[in-house]
Amino acid sequence: MADYYEILGVSKEATKEEIKVAFRRKARQLHPDVNKAPDAEEKFKELGKAYETLSDESKRATYDQYGEDGLKNAGFDTNGPFAGGFGDLNDVFESFFGGFGGFGFGGRPDPNAPQRGDDLRYDVKLKFEDAAFGINKEIKFDHLEICPDCHGSGAEKGSEKKTCPQCGGTGQVKTVTRTPLGNFAQITTCPHCKGSGQVIDKPCKTCHGNGMVNKEKRIEIKIPAGVDNMSKIRVSGEGDCGVNGGPNGDLFVVIHVEPSNYFKRDGINIFTELVISPAQAVMGDVVTIKTLDGEKEVQIPAGIQHENIVKIKGAGVPIITKPSQRGDHIVIVKIKIPTKLSEEEKRLYQRLYEINGGKKPQKSIMSKVKGVFK
């Protein structure tokens, strides 16, 4: 539980005037327009609660003797003057610090200033090969456009917007609450004009007063070679339209690459597996490999080991920023040991076994070996 004196930065013997000066100094430091820390507003509320207590002689005496729990037991409100929130903090400071020259912070944003439209997302599926080499693709999506009839005003032809009579065009309404600290203002969005500061007597029948309509659009986008799964392509200006003359948002196309049953990808390199026989591993061979560019003959060197690789240079995925350069196709060699042998193969393997120092098996053992390969 925080100590109110520590929050204000004063001693327990501080005078009422010293407490007031300390509060003003701390409040300026913690104002969210100055202090961008995420906990600044919460600390400001704690500061207000501490000042409200210590500036009141009765509350201070109870707090000094029994602490915050004593205040609650005595029936005092310990939530502080800012517990309910107060919208735009600038108005609070204008009210409380008006006699001290104010804070001089920036004014409230103009509710009718140009606003950028929202960005949109479109998800598209691509085949593995299309992602590797790129493709032009037509997409269809919905977005908001300026109403063609009212041109964004929201008002019917021949009519116009008027200043909101409830907020006077500010888009916000203020209520003032009296507290031991003085008068504090709470700012909320005007419920009548919903913050725009203007009202429409005759809404446009096409957009129902919104100034925007939902439209389906078709465009062709160029998906570059080398895009990977979850890549994003930004299409400028194809998002929702702006408000009050603001620019359009953007469209972000998110790529989902369908996995291949044959190729695996890691960055710009692709991987495949090749199963060969022990004889091919020992003697070497020329085999046909399926690549992104079609079938290619690849030399398997003699003596290759299990899970060694053969690299096909430049047969991988293009680099998205340098499409003329490509990664590699990595072939992982798997040597498959046969489980069934012909009579001739058995004799050959037995001969190799003996050449490498193995003993010629007895007849009973040979019969067991034959049983294994039946």
Contacts in CASP RR format, 6 or more apart in sequence:
PFRMAT RR
TARGET T0000
AUTHOR 0000-0000-0000
METHOD contacts of the structure
MODEL  1
MADYYEILGVSKEATKEEIKVAFRRKARQLHPDVNKAPDAEEKFKELGKA
YETLSDESKRATYDQYGEDGLKNAGFDTNGPFAGGFGDLNDVFESFFGGF
GGFGFGGRPDPNAPQRGDDLRYDVKLKFEDAAFGINKEIKFDHLEICPDC
HGSGAEKGSEKKTCPQCGGTGQVKTVTRTPLGNFAQITTCPHCKGSGQVI
DKPCKTCHGNGMVNKEKRIEIKIPAGVDNMSKIRVSGEGDCGVNGGPNGD
LFVVIHVEPSNYFKRDGINIFTELVISPAQAVMGDVVTIKTLDGEKEVQI
PAGIQHENIVKIKGAGVPIITKPSQRGDHIVIVKIKIPTKLSEEEKRLYQ
RLYEINGGKKPQKSIMSKVKGVFK
1 68 0 8 1.000
2 46 0 8 1.000
2 50 0 8 1.000
4 49 0 8 1.000
4 50 0 8 1.000
4 53 0 8 1.000
4 54 0 8 1.000
4 63 0 8 1.000
4 68 0 8 1.000
5 11 0 8 1.000
5 12 0 8 1.000
5 14 0 8 1.000
5 50 0 8 1.000
5 54 0 8 1.000
7 26 0 8 1.000
7 46 0 8 1.000
7 47 0 8 1.000
7 50 0 8 1.000
8 14 0 8 1.000
8 19 0 8 1.000
8 22 0 8 1.000
8 23 0 8 1.000
8 26 0 8 1.000
8 47 0 8 1.000
8 50 0 8 1.000
8 51 0 8 1.000
8 54 0 8 1.000
9 22 0 8 1.000
9 26 0 8 1.000
10 18 0 8 1.000
10 19 0 8 1.000
10 22 0 8 1.000
10 54 0 8 1.000
12 64 0 8 1.000
14 22 0 8 1.000
14 54 0 8 1.000
16 55 0 8 1.000
16 57 0 8 1.000
19 51 0 8 1.000
19 54 0 8 1.000
19 55 0 8 1.000
20 51 0 8 1.000
20 55 0 8 1.000
23 47 0 8 1.000
23 48 0 8 1.000
23 50 0 8 1.000
23 51 0 8 1.000
23 55 0 8 1.000
24 97 0 8 1.000
24 100 0 8 1.000
26 47 0 8 1.000
27 44 0 8 1.000
27 47 0 8 1.000
27 48 0 8 1.000
27 93 0 8 1.000
27 96 0 8 1.000
27 97 0 8 1.000
28 34 0 8 1.000
28 103 0 8 1.000
29 35 0 8 1.000
30 40 0 8 1.000
30 43 0 8 1.000
30 44 0 8 1.000
30 47 0 8 1.000
31 40 0 8 1.000
31 44 0 8 1.000
31 89 0 8 1.000
31 93 0 8 1.000
31 103 0 8 1.000
31 105 0 8 1.000
32 40 0 8 1.000
32 41 0 8 1.000
32 44 0 8 1.000
32 89 0 8 1.000
33 89 0 8 1.000
33 90 0 8 1.000
33 103 0 8 1.000
33 105 0 8 1.000
33 106 0 8 1.000
34 105 0 8 1.000
37 43 0 8 1.000
41 89 0 8 1.000
44 82 0 8 1.000
44 89 0 8 1.000
45 80 0 8 1.000
45 82 0 8 1.000
45 83 0 8 1.000
48 80 0 8 1.000
48 81 0 8 1.000
48 82 0 8 1.000
48 181 0 8 1.000
49 78 0 8 1.000
49 79 0 8 1.000
49 80 0 8 1.000
49 81 0 8 1.000
49 82 0 8 1.000
51 181 0 8 1.000
52 59 0 8 1.000
52 80 0 8 1.000
52 81 0 8 1.000
52 179 0 8 1.000
52 180 0 8 1.000
52 181 0 8 1.000
53 59 0 8 1.000
53 60 0 8 1.000
53 63 0 8 1.000
53 71 0 8 1.000
53 76 0 8 1.000
53 78 0 8 1.000
54 60 0 8 1.000
54 63 0 8 1.000
55 180 0 8 1.000
55 181 0 8 1.000
56 180 0 8 1.000
59 71 0 8 1.000
59 76 0 8 1.000
62 70 0 8 1.000
62 71 0 8 1.000
62 74 0 8 1.000
62 76 0 8 1.000
63 70 0 8 1.000
63 71 0 8 1.000
66 73 0 8 1.000
66 74 0 8 1.000
68 78 0 8 1.000
71 78 0 8 1.000
72 78 0 8 1.000
81 177 0 8 1.000
81 179 0 8 1.000
81 180 0 8 1.000
81 181 0 8 1.000
81 184 0 8 1.000
82 92 0 8 1.000
82 184 0 8 1.000
84 186 0 8 1.000
85 186 0 8 1.000
86 92 0 8 1.000
86 184 0 8 1.000
86 185 0 8 1.000
86 186 0 8 1.000
86 187 0 8 1.000
87 186 0 8 1.000
87 187 0 8 1.000
87 188 0 8 1.000
88 108 0 8 1.000
88 172 0 8 1.000
88 187 0 8 1.000
90 103 0 8 1.000
90 105 0 8 1.000
90 106 0 8 1.000
90 107 0 8 1.000
90 108 0 8 1.000
91 174 0 8 1.000
91 185 0 8 1.000
91 187 0 8 1.000
92 184 0 8 1.000
92 185 0 8 1.000
93 102 0 8 1.000
93 103 0 8 1.000
93 105 0 8 1.000
94 102 0 8 1.000
94 103 0 8 1.000
94 185 0 8 1.000
95 176 0 8 1.000
95 182 0 8 1.000
95 183 0 8 1.000
95 184 0 8 1.000
95 185 0 8 1.000
96 181 0 8 1.000
96 182 0 8 1.000
96 183 0 8 1.000
96 184 0 8 1.000
97 103 0 8 1.000
108 170 0 8 1.000
108 172 0 8 1.000
111 169 0 8 1.000
111 170 0 8 1.000
111 171 0 8 1.000
111 195 0 8 1.000
111 196 0 8 1.000
111 197 0 8 1.000
112 196 0 8 1.000
112 197 0 8 1.000
112 198 0 8 1.000
112 244 0 8 1.000
113 244 0 8 1.000
114 242 0 8 1.000
114 243 0 8 1.000
114 244 0 8 1.000
114 245 0 8 1.000
114 246 0 8 1.000
114 247 0 8 1.000
115 242 0 8 1.000
115 243 0 8 1.000
115 244 0 8 1.000
115 246 0 8 1.000
116 242 0 8 1.000
116 246 0 8 1.000
116 247 0 8 1.000
116 248 0 8 1.000
116 249 0 8 1.000
117 144 0 8 1.000
117 239 0 8 1.000
117 240 0 8 1.000
117 241 0 8 1.000
117 242 0 8 1.000
117 243 0 8 1.000
117 246 0 8 1.000
117 247 0 8 1.000
117 248 0 8 1.000
117 249 0 8 1.000
118 144 0 8 1.000
118 239 0 8 1.000
118 240 0 8 1.000
118 249 0 8 1.000
119 239 0 8 1.000
119 240 0 8 1.000
119 249 0 8 1.000
119 250 0 8 1.000
119 251 0 8 1.000
119 252 0 8 1.000
120 141 0 8 1.000
120 143 0 8 1.000
120 238 0 8 1.000
120 239 0 8 1.000
120 240 0 8 1.000
120 249 0 8 1.000
120 250 0 8 1.000
120 251 0 8 1.000
120 252 0 8 1.000
121 251 0 8 1.000
121 252 0 8 1.000
121 253 0 8 1.000
121 254 0 8 1.000
122 139 0 8 1.000
122 141 0 8 1.000
122 251 0 8 1.000
122 252 0 8 1.000
122 253 0 8 1.000
122 254 0 8 1.000
123 253 0 8 1.000
123 254 0 8 1.000
123 256 0 8 1.000
124 137 0 8 1.000
124 139 0 8 1.000
124 223 0 8 1.000
124 253 0 8 1.000
124 254 0 8 1.000
124 255 0 8 1.000
124 256 0 8 1.000
125 256 0 8 1.000
125 257 0 8 1.000
125 258 0 8 1.000
126 135 0 8 1.000
126 137 0 8 1.000
126 223 0 8 1.000
126 227 0 8 1.000
126 255 0 8 1.000
126 256 0 8 1.000
126 257 0 8 1.000
126 258 0 8 1.000
127 257 0 8 1.000
127 258 0 8 1.000
128 257 0 8 1.000
128 258 0 8 1.000
128 259 0 8 1.000
128 260 0 8 1.000
128 263 0 8 1.000
128 265 0 8 1.000
129 260 0 8 1.000
129 292 0 8 1.000
130 223 0 8 1.000
131 223 0 8 1.000
131 226 0 8 1.000
131 227 0 8 1.000
131 228 0 8 1.000
131 229 0 8 1.000
131 255 0 8 1.000
131 257 0 8 1.000
132 225 0 8 1.000
132 226 0 8 1.000
132 270 0 8 1.000
132 292 0 8 1.000
132 316 0 8 1.000
132 317 0 8 1.000
132 318 0 8 1.000
133 225 0 8 1.000
133 226 0 8 1.000
133 292 0 8 1.000
133 318 0 8 1.000
134 222 0 8 1.000
134 223 0 8 1.000
134 224 0 8 1.000
134 225 0 8 1.000
134 226 0 8 1.000
134 227 0 8 1.000
135 223 0 8 1.000
136 220 0 8 1.000
136 221 0 8 1.000
136 222 0 8 1.000
136 223 0 8 1.000
137 220 0 8 1.000
137 221 0 8 1.000
137 223 0 8 1.000
138 218 0 8 1.000
138 219 0 8 1.000
138 220 0 8 1.000
138 221 0 8 1.000
139 218 0 8 1.000
139 219 0 8 1.000
139 220 0 8 1.000
139 221 0 8 1.000
139 253 0 8 1.000
140 216 0 8 1.000
140 217 0 8 1.000
140 218 0 8 1.000
141 216 0 8 1.000
141 217 0 8 1.000
141 251 0 8 1.000
142 214 0 8 1.000
142 215 0 8 1.000
142 216 0 8 1.000
142 217 0 8 1.000
143 214 0 8 1.000
143 215 0 8 1.000
143 217 0 8 1.000
143 238 0 8 1.000
143 239 0 8 1.000
143 240 0 8 1.000
143 241 0 8 1.000
143 251 0 8 1.000
144 212 0 8 1.000
144 213 0 8 1.000
144 214 0 8 1.000
144 215 0 8 1.000
144 239 0 8 1.000
144 240 0 8 1.000
144 241 0 8 1.000
145 212 0 8 1.000
145 213 0 8 1.000
145 214 0 8 1.000
145 215 0 8 1.000
145 241 0 8 1.000
146 152 0 8 1.000
146 211 0 8 1.000
146 212 0 8 1.000
146 241 0 8 1.000
146 242 0 8 1.000
147 154 0 8 1.000
147 204 0 8 1.000
147 206 0 8 1.000
147 207 0 8 1.000
147 210 0 8 1.000
147 211 0 8 1.000
147 212 0 8 1.000
147 213 0 8 1.000
148 206 0 8 1.000
148 213 0 8 1.000
149 157 0 8 1.000
149 204 0 8 1.000
149 205 0 8 1.000
149 206 0 8 1.000
149 207 0 8 1.000
150 156 0 8 1.000
150 157 0 8 1.000
150 204 0 8 1.000
150 206 0 8 1.000
150 207 0 8 1.000
150 209 0 8 1.000
150 211 0 8 1.000
152 207 0 8 1.000
152 211 0 8 1.000
152 212 0 8 1.000
153 160 0 8 1.000
153 161 0 8 1.000
153 204 0 8 1.000
153 211 0 8 1.000
154 161 0 8 1.000
154 200 0 8 1.000
154 203 0 8 1.000
154 204 0 8 1.000
154 207 0 8 1.000
154 209 0 8 1.000
154 210 0 8 1.000
154 211 0 8 1.000
155 161 0 8 1.000
155 200 0 8 1.000
155 201 0 8 1.000
155 202 0 8 1.000
155 203 0 8 1.000
155 204 0 8 1.000
155 209 0 8 1.000
156 202 0 8 1.000
156 203 0 8 1.000
156 204 0 8 1.000
156 205 0 8 1.000
157 204 0 8 1.000
159 200 0 8 1.000
159 201 0 8 1.000
159 202 0 8 1.000
161 198 0 8 1.000
161 199 0 8 1.000
161 200 0 8 1.000
162 198 0 8 1.000
162 199 0 8 1.000
162 200 0 8 1.000
162 201 0 8 1.000
163 169 0 8 1.000
163 197 0 8 1.000
163 198 0 8 1.000
163 199 0 8 1.000
164 171 0 8 1.000
164 190 0 8 1.000
164 192 0 8 1.000
164 193 0 8 1.000
164 196 0 8 1.000
164 197 0 8 1.000
164 198 0 8 1.000
164 199 0 8 1.000
165 192 0 8 1.000
165 199 0 8 1.000
166 173 0 8 1.000
166 190 0 8 1.000
166 191 0 8 1.000
166 192 0 8 1.000
166 193 0 8 1.000
167 173 0 8 1.000
167 190 0 8 1.000
167 192 0 8 1.000
167 193 0 8 1.000
167 195 0 8 1.000
167 197 0 8 1.000
168 197 0 8 1.000
169 190 0 8 1.000
169 193 0 8 1.000
169 197 0 8 1.000
169 198 0 8 1.000
170 190 0 8 1.000
170 197 0 8 1.000
171 189 0 8 1.000
171 190 0 8 1.000
171 193 0 8 1.000
171 195 0 8 1.000
171 196 0 8 1.000
171 197 0 8 1.000
172 187 0 8 1.000
172 188 0 8 1.000
172 189 0 8 1.000
172 190 0 8 1.000
172 195 0 8 1.000
173 187 0 8 1.000
173 188 0 8 1.000
173 189 0 8 1.000
173 190 0 8 1.000
173 191 0 8 1.000
174 185 0 8 1.000
174 186 0 8 1.000
174 187 0 8 1.000
175 185 0 8 1.000
175 186 0 8 1.000
175 188 0 8 1.000
176 183 0 8 1.000
176 184 0 8 1.000
176 185 0 8 1.000
176 186 0 8 1.000
177 183 0 8 1.000
177 184 0 8 1.000
177 185 0 8 1.000
177 186 0 8 1.000
178 184 0 8 1.000
189 195 0 8 1.000
190 197 0 8 1.000
192 199 0 8 1.000
193 199 0 8 1.000
200 209 0 8 1.000
203 209 0 8 1.000
204 211 0 8 1.000
206 213 0 8 1.000
207 213 0 8 1.000
212 240 0 8 1.000
212 241 0 8 1.000
212 243 0 8 1.000
217 238 0 8 1.000
219 235 0 8 1.000
219 238 0 8 1.000
221 233 0 8 1.000
221 235 0 8 1.000
221 253 0 8 1.000
223 233 0 8 1.000
223 253 0 8 1.000
223 255 0 8 1.000
224 233 0 8 1.000
224 320 0 8 1.000
224 323 0 8 1.000
225 317 0 8 1.000
225 318 0 8 1.000
225 320 0 8 1.000
225 323 0 8 1.000
226 268 0 8 1.000
226 317 0 8 1.000
226 318 0 8 1.000
226 319 0 8 1.000
226 320 0 8 1.000
226 323 0 8 1.000
227 233 0 8 1.000
227 255 0 8 1.000
227 257 0 8 1.000
227 320 0 8 1.000
228 255 0 8 1.000
228 257 0 8 1.000
228 265 0 8 1.000
228 267 0 8 1.000
229 255 0 8 1.000
229 256 0 8 1.000
229 257 0 8 1.000
230 254 0 8 1.000
230 255 0 8 1.000
230 256 0 8 1.000
231 254 0 8 1.000
231 255 0 8 1.000
231 320 0 8 1.000
232 252 0 8 1.000
232 253 0 8 1.000
232 254 0 8 1.000
232 255 0 8 1.000
233 252 0 8 1.000
233 253 0 8 1.000
233 255 0 8 1.000
234 250 0 8 1.000
234 251 0 8 1.000
234 252 0 8 1.000
234 253 0 8 1.000
235 250 0 8 1.000
235 251 0 8 1.000
235 252 0 8 1.000
235 253 0 8 1.000
236 250 0 8 1.000
237 247 0 8 1.000
237 248 0 8 1.000
237 249 0 8 1.000
237 250 0 8 1.000
237 251 0 8 1.000
238 248 0 8 1.000
238 249 0 8 1.000
238 250 0 8 1.000
238 251 0 8 1.000
239 248 0 8 1.000
239 249 0 8 1.000
239 250 0 8 1.000
239 251 0 8 1.000
240 248 0 8 1.000
240 249 0 8 1.000
241 248 0 8 1.000
241 249 0 8 1.000
242 248 0 8 1.000
242 249 0 8 1.000
262 272 0 8 1.000
262 290 0 8 1.000
263 270 0 8 1.000
263 271 0 8 1.000
263 272 0 8 1.000
263 292 0 8 1.000
264 270 0 8 1.000
264 271 0 8 1.000
264 272 0 8 1.000
265 271 0 8 1.000
265 317 0 8 1.000
267 317 0 8 1.000
268 316 0 8 1.000
268 317 0 8 1.000
268 318 0 8 1.000
268 319 0 8 1.000
268 326 0 8 1.000
268 327 0 8 1.000
269 316 0 8 1.000
269 317 0 8 1.000
269 327 0 8 1.000
269 328 0 8 1.000
269 329 0 8 1.000
269 330 0 8 1.000
270 292 0 8 1.000
270 315 0 8 1.000
270 316 0 8 1.000
270 317 0 8 1.000
270 327 0 8 1.000
270 328 0 8 1.000
270 329 0 8 1.000
270 330 0 8 1.000
271 329 0 8 1.000
271 330 0 8 1.000
271 331 0 8 1.000
271 332 0 8 1.000
272 289 0 8 1.000
272 290 0 8 1.000
272 329 0 8 1.000
272 330 0 8 1.000
272 331 0 8 1.000
272 332 0 8 1.000
273 331 0 8 1.000
273 332 0 8 1.000
273 333 0 8 1.000
273 334 0 8 1.000
274 287 0 8 1.000
274 289 0 8 1.000
274 300 0 8 1.000
274 310 0 8 1.000
274 331 0 8 1.000
274 332 0 8 1.000
274 333 0 8 1.000
274 334 0 8 1.000
275 334 0 8 1.000
275 335 0 8 1.000
275 336 0 8 1.000
276 285 0 8 1.000
276 287 0 8 1.000
276 300 0 8 1.000
276 304 0 8 1.000
276 333 0 8 1.000
276 334 0 8 1.000
276 335 0 8 1.000
276 336 0 8 1.000
277 335 0 8 1.000
277 336 0 8 1.000
277 338 0 8 1.000
278 335 0 8 1.000
278 336 0 8 1.000
278 337 0 8 1.000
278 338 0 8 1.000
280 287 0 8 1.000
280 300 0 8 1.000
281 300 0 8 1.000
281 303 0 8 1.000
281 304 0 8 1.000
281 305 0 8 1.000
281 306 0 8 1.000
281 333 0 8 1.000
281 335 0 8 1.000
282 302 0 8 1.000
282 303 0 8 1.000
283 302 0 8 1.000
284 299 0 8 1.000
284 300 0 8 1.000
284 301 0 8 1.000
284 302 0 8 1.000
284 303 0 8 1.000
284 304 0 8 1.000
285 299 0 8 1.000
285 300 0 8 1.000
286 297 0 8 1.000
286 298 0 8 1.000
286 299 0 8 1.000
286 300 0 8 1.000
287 297 0 8 1.000
287 298 0 8 1.000
287 300 0 8 1.000
288 295 0 8 1.000
288 296 0 8 1.000
288 297 0 8 1.000
288 298 0 8 1.000
289 295 0 8 1.000
289 296 0 8 1.000
289 297 0 8 1.000
289 298 0 8 1.000
289 312 0 8 1.000
289 329 0 8 1.000
289 331 0 8 1.000
291 312 0 8 1.000
291 315 0 8 1.000
291 316 0 8 1.000
291 329 0 8 1.000
292 315 0 8 1.000
292 316 0 8 1.000
292 317 0 8 1.000
292 329 0 8 1.000
293 315 0 8 1.000
296 312 0 8 1.000
296 315 0 8 1.000
298 310 0 8 1.000
298 312 0 8 1.000
298 331 0 8 1.000
299 310 0 8 1.000
300 310 0 8 1.000
300 333 0 8 1.000
301 310 0 8 1.000
304 310 0 8 1.000
304 333 0 8 1.000
304 335 0 8 1.000
305 333 0 8 1.000
305 335 0 8 1.000
306 333 0 8 1.000
306 334 0 8 1.000
306 335 0 8 1.000
307 332 0 8 1.000
307 333 0 8 1.000
307 334 0 8 1.000
308 333 0 8 1.000
309 330 0 8 1.000
309 331 0 8 1.000
309 332 0 8 1.000
309 333 0 8 1.000
310 330 0 8 1.000
310 331 0 8 1.000
310 333 0 8 1.000
311 328 0 8 1.000
311 329 0 8 1.000
311 330 0 8 1.000
311 331 0 8 1.000
312 328 0 8 1.000
312 329 0 8 1.000
312 330 0 8 1.000
312 331 0 8 1.000
313 328 0 8 1.000
314 326 0 8 1.000
314 327 0 8 1.000
314 328 0 8 1.000
314 329 0 8 1.000
315 326 0 8 1.000
315 327 0 8 1.000
315 328 0 8 1.000
315 329 0 8 1.000
316 326 0 8 1.000
316 327 0 8 1.000
316 328 0 8 1.000
316 329 0 8 1.000
317 326 0 8 1.000
317 327 0 8 1.000
318 324 0 8 1.000
318 325 0 8 1.000
318 326 0 8 1.000
318 327 0 8 1.000
319 325 0 8 1.000
319 326 0 8 1.000
319 327 0 8 1.000
338 345 0 8 1.000
339 373 0 8 1.000
340 373 0 8 1.000
340 374 0 8 1.000
341 349 0 8 1.000
341 373 0 8 1.000
346 369 0 8 1.000
346 370 0 8 1.000
346 373 0 8 1.000
350 360 0 8 1.000
350 361 0 8 1.000
354 360 0 8 1.000
361 369 0 8 1.000
END
